[in-house]
């Protein structure tokens, strides 16, 4: 089996597939995470490891199978089963990931899951707290834009890229607490966008390639089109949390949050937080407490108008420029 070394979120990953979006790692590096697609390896059906229900994410229609069901083995590993046939197993330390495609899914479909919720959860197992956020470099620091799905994080990241800023990560923001400094780890050099956002930023919906042929979402390659991708960890300078939209003709509004209000907003915007065990939850609360204390947290309200995304990005850049360090 041919393996390759790739670098993602500050980790060297040994993989058995062509992970085109993931930058190569130095060849002498030891693997932090081994990722094998095509089977569940030592966690397959023949392993006979007893498992119990750990959690599940239900569909809107309760009569349908859950979006994902997560079981935990007696040895501590996690088994993710998605309704469309994707299956993953992650060992208790987040050091091994196995995945297999069921039904009509392909390896490309598995990679989409891997790059989002699966790797995000593995990072949680490895002690990194992750925000549901994108980030760009402004004045040598990472400026994060966080929010729930559909709020515009990735659209904002793509607009930052078009402003000439280095992009650190999209959608999954992994924080490493290093000697009291919170550092954002470089993610993957792409920004995922729905067709409406592609039209807004690039003129028409097919201006960017699809992630996979069966899904409408597109991606901006941060190694092309004059974009820049940050390949090293960057200290976190501020978090802008996307709030309720303003009327289309309004100017962006930025308000600072402090104390328990900041911590509550951050807690609502962590990534892969519905399947954490008690240890991971305690670690998350400790990191978020330090984040809320030492890093400025703001609520960013933007006009309900996709065409105003460039104005909103410039408002964030200008606001961060004038904040005391």
C-alpha positions as CSV (number, residue, x, y, z in Angstrom):
1,X,0.0,0.0,0.0
2,X,1.4,3.4,-1.0
3,X,1.2,6.0,1.6
4,X,1.8,9.8,1.5
5,X,2.5,12.4,4.1
6,X,0.3,15.4,4.3
7,X,0.1,18.4,6.6
8,X,-3.2,19.6,8.1
9,X,-4.1,21.6,11.2
10,X,-0.5,21.4,12.6
11,X,-0.4,17.6,12.2
12,X,1.4,15.3,9.8
13,X,-1.0,12.8,8.4
14,X,-0.1,9.6,6.7
15,X,-2.7,8.7,4.1
16,X,-3.3,5.9,1.6
17,X,-5.2,8.1,-0.9
18,X,-4.5,11.1,-3.1
19,X,-5.5,14.0,-0.8
20,X,-5.1,16.7,-3.5
21,X,-6.2,19.5,-1.3
22,X,-3.8,18.8,1.5
23,X,-0.2,20.2,1.3
24,X,2.7,17.7,1.5
25,X,4.5,17.3,4.8
26,X,8.3,17.2,5.1
27,X,9.3,13.6,4.3
28,X,11.3,13.1,7.5
29,X,8.3,13.9,9.7
30,X,6.8,11.2,11.9
31,X,3.0,10.8,11.3
32,X,0.7,12.2,14.0
33,X,-2.4,10.8,12.4
34,X,-2.7,7.7,10.2
35,X,-5.7,7.9,7.8
36,X,-6.8,4.8,5.8
37,X,-9.8,4.9,3.4
38,X,-11.3,1.7,2.0
39,X,-12.0,-0.2,5.2
40,X,-12.4,0.0,8.9
41,X,-9.1,-1.9,9.7
42,X,-8.8,-3.2,13.2
43,X,-12.2,-1.7,14.0
44,X,-14.1,-3.6,11.3
45,X,-17.0,-6.0,11.9
46,X,-14.7,-8.9,12.4
47,X,-13.0,-7.1,15.3
48,X,-16.0,-7.9,17.6
49,X,-15.3,-5.0,19.9
50,X,-18.4,-4.3,22.0
51,X,-19.9,-0.8,21.3
52,X,-22.6,1.3,22.9
53,X,-24.5,4.4,21.7
54,X,-22.5,7.5,22.3
55,X,-24.8,10.0,20.6
56,X,-26.7,10.8,17.4
57,X,-27.7,13.8,15.3
58,X,-31.4,13.3,14.3
59,X,-33.1,14.3,11.0
60,X,-35.8,16.9,11.0
61,X,-38.2,14.0,10.3
62,X,-37.9,11.7,13.3
63,X,-39.1,8.8,11.3
64,X,-35.9,8.8,9.2
65,X,-32.6,7.4,10.4
66,X,-30.3,9.9,12.2
67,X,-28.0,12.0,10.1
68,X,-25.1,10.3,12.0
69,X,-25.0,7.8,14.8
70,X,-21.9,7.6,16.9
71,X,-21.1,4.5,19.0
72,X,-18.1,4.0,21.4
73,X,-16.2,0.8,21.8
74,X,-15.0,-0.7,25.0
75,X,-11.5,0.3,24.0
76,X,-12.5,3.9,23.7
77,X,-12.7,4.2,19.9
78,X,-15.5,6.0,18.1
79,X,-17.6,4.6,15.3
80,X,-19.5,7.1,13.0
81,X,-22.3,5.8,10.8
82,X,-23.9,8.3,8.4
83,X,-27.3,7.9,6.9
84,X,-25.9,8.0,3.3
85,X,-23.6,5.0,3.9
86,X,-20.3,6.7,5.0
87,X,-18.6,5.0,8.0
88,X,-15.6,6.0,10.0
89,X,-13.7,4.7,13.0
90,X,-11.4,6.9,15.1
91,X,-9.2,5.4,17.8
92,X,-9.5,6.8,21.4
93,X,-6.4,9.1,20.9
94,X,-7.3,10.5,17.5
95,X,-4.2,8.9,16.0
96,X,-5.9,6.6,13.6
97,X,-8.9,7.2,11.3
98,X,-10.5,4.6,9.1
99,X,-13.2,5.2,6.6
100,X,-15.3,3.1,4.1
101,X,-18.0,4.2,1.6
102,X,-21.3,2.4,1.4
103,X,-24.2,2.6,-1.0
104,X,-23.4,4.8,-4.0
105,X,-20.7,6.9,-2.2
106,X,-17.2,7.2,-3.6
107,X,-13.8,7.9,-2.0
108,X,-14.3,11.6,-2.9
109,X,-17.4,11.7,-0.8
110,X,-15.5,10.1,2.1
111,X,-12.8,12.8,1.8
112,X,-15.5,15.5,2.1
113,X,-16.6,14.0,5.5
114,X,-13.0,13.5,6.5
115,X,-12.0,17.1,6.0
116,X,-14.9,18.4,8.1
117,X,-16.6,16.6,11.0
118,X,-14.3,13.5,11.1
119,X,-10.9,15.3,11.3
120,X,-12.5,18.1,13.4
121,X,-13.5,15.4,16.0
122,X,-10.1,13.7,15.8
123,X,-8.5,17.1,16.6
124,X,-10.8,17.4,19.7
125,X,-9.6,14.0,20.8
126,X,-6.0,15.2,20.4
127,X,-6.6,18.2,22.8
128,X,-7.3,21.0,20.3
129,X,-10.4,23.1,20.8
130,X,-12.0,23.9,17.5
131,X,-14.3,26.8,16.6
132,X,-16.8,26.8,13.7
133,X,-14.8,29.7,12.1
134,X,-12.7,30.9,9.3
135,X,-9.6,33.1,9.7
136,X,-7.3,35.5,7.8
137,X,-4.1,37.2,8.7
138,X,-4.3,40.9,9.5
139,X,-1.2,42.7,11.0
140,X,0.5,39.4,11.7
141,X,-2.4,38.0,13.7
142,X,-5.3,35.7,12.9
143,X,-8.7,37.4,12.7
144,X,-11.4,34.8,13.0
145,X,-15.0,35.0,11.8
146,X,-17.2,32.5,13.6
147,X,-20.8,31.5,13.2
148,X,-23.3,28.7,12.6
149,X,-23.6,27.0,9.2
150,X,-25.0,29.3,6.6
151,X,-24.1,32.6,8.4
152,X,-21.3,33.5,5.8
153,X,-18.0,32.4,7.4
154,X,-16.7,30.9,4.2
155,X,-18.0,33.7,2.0
156,X,-16.2,36.1,4.2
157,X,-13.0,34.1,4.0
158,X,-13.2,34.1,0.2
159,X,-13.7,37.9,0.3
160,X,-10.7,38.2,2.6
161,X,-8.7,36.2,0.0
162,X,-9.9,38.6,-2.7
163,X,-8.6,41.5,-0.5
164,X,-5.2,39.9,-0.7
165,X,-5.1,38.6,2.8
166,X,-3.5,35.2,3.8
167,X,-6.2,32.7,4.7
168,X,-5.3,30.5,7.7
169,X,-8.3,28.2,7.7
170,X,-11.9,27.8,6.5
171,X,-14.8,26.4,8.6
172,X,-12.7,24.5,11.1
173,X,-10.5,26.7,13.3
174,X,-8.1,24.5,15.4
175,X,-6.7,26.3,18.5
176,X,-3.5,25.1,20.2
177,X,-2.8,26.5,23.6
178,X,1.0,27.0,23.6
179,X,2.7,28.6,26.6
180,X,-0.3,30.8,27.2
181,X,-0.7,31.9,23.6
182,X,-3.6,30.7,21.5
183,X,-2.4,29.8,18.0
184,X,-4.6,29.1,15.0
185,X,-3.3,26.1,13.1
186,X,-3.2,26.2,9.3
187,X,-6.1,24.3,7.8
188,X,-6.5,23.2,4.2
189,X,-5.8,25.6,1.3
190,X,-9.3,25.9,0.0
191,X,-12.6,27.7,0.9
192,X,-15.9,25.9,0.3
193,X,-18.7,27.9,-1.2
194,X,-22.3,27.5,-2.2
195,X,-23.1,28.5,-5.7
196,X,-24.9,31.7,-4.6
197,X,-21.7,32.9,-2.9
198,X,-19.6,31.9,-6.0
199,X,-22.0,34.1,-8.1
200,X,-21.6,37.0,-5.7
201,X,-17.8,36.9,-5.6
202,X,-16.9,35.6,-9.1
203,X,-19.9,36.5,-11.4
204,X,-21.5,33.2,-12.1
205,X,-22.0,29.9,-10.1
206,X,-19.8,27.7,-12.2
207,X,-16.7,30.0,-12.0
208,X,-15.2,27.6,-9.4
209,X,-15.0,23.7,-9.6
210,X,-17.3,21.4,-7.7
211,X,-16.0,19.6,-4.6
212,X,-17.4,16.4,-5.9
213,X,-19.6,15.8,-9.0
214,X,-22.7,14.8,-7.0
215,X,-22.8,17.9,-4.7
216,X,-23.4,21.5,-5.7
217,X,-20.8,23.1,-3.4
218,X,-17.7,24.6,-5.0
219,X,-14.2,25.5,-3.7
220,X,-11.8,28.3,-4.1
221,X,-8.2,26.9,-4.4
222,X,-6.0,29.2,-2.2
223,X,-2.9,28.1,-4.1
224,X,-4.3,29.7,-7.3
225,X,-6.0,32.9,-8.6
226,X,-3.5,35.1,-6.7
227,X,-4.7,33.8,-3.3
228,X,-2.4,33.3,-0.3
229,X,-2.5,30.5,2.3
230,X,-0.8,30.7,5.7
231,X,1.4,27.6,6.1
232,X,2.4,28.4,9.7
233,X,0.4,28.7,12.9
234,X,-0.7,32.3,13.6
235,X,-1.5,33.9,17.0
236,X,-5.2,34.6,17.4
237,X,-5.8,38.3,17.6
238,X,-9.6,38.6,17.6
239,X,-12.9,36.7,17.1
240,X,-15.8,38.3,15.2
241,X,-19.0,36.4,15.8
242,X,-21.6,36.7,13.1
243,X,-24.9,38.0,14.6
244,X,-28.3,38.7,13.3
245,X,-28.5,40.3,9.9
246,X,-29.2,44.0,9.4
247,X,-31.4,45.6,6.8
248,X,-29.8,45.4,3.3
249,X,-28.9,49.1,3.2
250,X,-27.4,49.3,6.7
251,X,-23.7,49.7,7.5
252,X,-21.9,46.8,9.4
253,X,-22.1,47.0,13.2
254,X,-19.4,45.7,15.5
255,X,-19.9,45.4,19.3
256,X,-17.5,44.0,21.9
257,X,-18.5,41.2,24.2
258,X,-17.0,40.6,27.6
259,X,-17.1,38.1,30.4
260,X,-19.8,35.4,30.5
261,X,-21.6,36.8,27.4
262,X,-18.4,36.3,25.3
263,X,-17.9,32.8,26.8
264,X,-21.5,31.8,26.0
265,X,-21.2,32.9,22.4
266,X,-17.9,31.1,22.0
267,X,-19.4,27.9,23.5
268,X,-22.3,28.0,20.9
269,X,-19.8,28.3,18.1
270,X,-17.3,25.4,18.8
271,X,-16.9,22.7,16.3
272,X,-17.9,19.0,16.7
273,X,-19.3,19.8,20.1
274,X,-22.3,17.5,20.2
275,X,-20.2,14.3,20.7
276,X,-17.7,15.4,23.3
277,X,-17.1,13.3,26.4
278,X,-16.6,14.8,29.8
279,X,-12.8,15.2,29.5
280,X,-13.1,17.0,26.2
281,X,-15.8,19.2,27.5
282,X,-13.7,20.3,30.5
283,X,-10.7,21.0,28.2
284,X,-13.0,23.0,25.9
285,X,-14.4,25.2,28.8
286,X,-10.8,25.9,30.1
287,X,-9.6,27.0,26.6
288,X,-12.7,29.1,26.0
289,X,-12.3,30.8,29.4
290,X,-8.8,31.8,28.5
291,X,-9.9,32.9,25.0
292,X,-12.7,35.1,26.4
293,X,-10.3,36.6,28.9
294,X,-7.3,37.3,26.7
295,X,-8.6,37.7,23.2
296,X,-11.1,40.5,22.1
297,X,-14.5,39.0,21.1
298,X,-16.9,41.0,19.0
299,X,-20.4,40.5,17.5
300,X,-20.4,41.4,13.8
301,X,-23.7,42.2,12.3
302,X,-23.7,42.6,8.5
303,X,-26.3,43.8,6.0
304,X,-28.6,41.1,4.6
305,X,-27.2,41.6,1.2
306,X,-24.6,39.3,-0.4
307,X,-23.3,42.1,-2.5
308,X,-22.2,43.9,0.7
309,X,-19.7,41.2,1.7
310,X,-16.7,43.2,0.5
311,X,-17.8,46.2,2.5
312,X,-18.3,44.0,5.6
313,X,-14.8,42.5,5.2
314,X,-13.2,45.9,4.9
315,X,-15.1,47.0,8.0
316,X,-13.6,44.1,10.0
317,X,-10.1,44.9,8.7
318,X,-10.4,48.6,9.5
319,X,-11.8,47.8,12.9
320,X,-9.0,45.4,13.8
321,X,-6.3,47.9,12.6
322,X,-7.3,50.5,15.2
323,X,-7.8,48.2,18.2
324,X,-5.2,48.4,21.0
325,X,-2.8,45.5,21.1
